[in-house]
Amino acid sequence: MLPAVHQLRYFLAVAEDGQFTRAAEHLEVAQPSVSAQIRRLEALLGTPLFHRGPGPVTLTDAGDTLLPIARRVLADLASIEDEIS
């Protein structure tokens, strides 16, 4: 099963912001929602995407692999929206 678009957006926001709280602020959603969607994405993929601990979160090897793919997928979806508009 493929991840939902919002899960990829949330993943990208956390990866770029380095914090779940800051990503939630940028996404204008509650932080628990971001955490829940990342947990679902990790469960779907069967691997952690972030190293969690004190300070900023960092990407695992799987997260590093997913990052350019997520960027590409979201950019392609934005292109579709632009072309159809």
Secondary structure, DSSP 4 states (H G I P E B T S, - for coil): -PPPHHHHHHHHHHHHHSSHHHHHHHHTS-HHHHHHHHHHHHHHHTS--EE-SSSS-EE-HHHHHHHHHHHHHHHHHHHHHHHH-
